């Protein structure tokens, strides 16, 4: 049993897997933040363009 515990203590296969999971989760989280920021900016720009066209072309001036 002691031999098993010493072998288990020095085995690093699981640690590499945890590193990859954390790295992938960080990349996915960063991608979600970037997409959200771009979506907010795109929606604001779309609203501004729509307002411009309404005031410039549909008011009859």
MODELLER restraints for C-alpha pairs under 7 A, 6 or more apart:
rsr = mdl.restraints
at = mdl.atoms
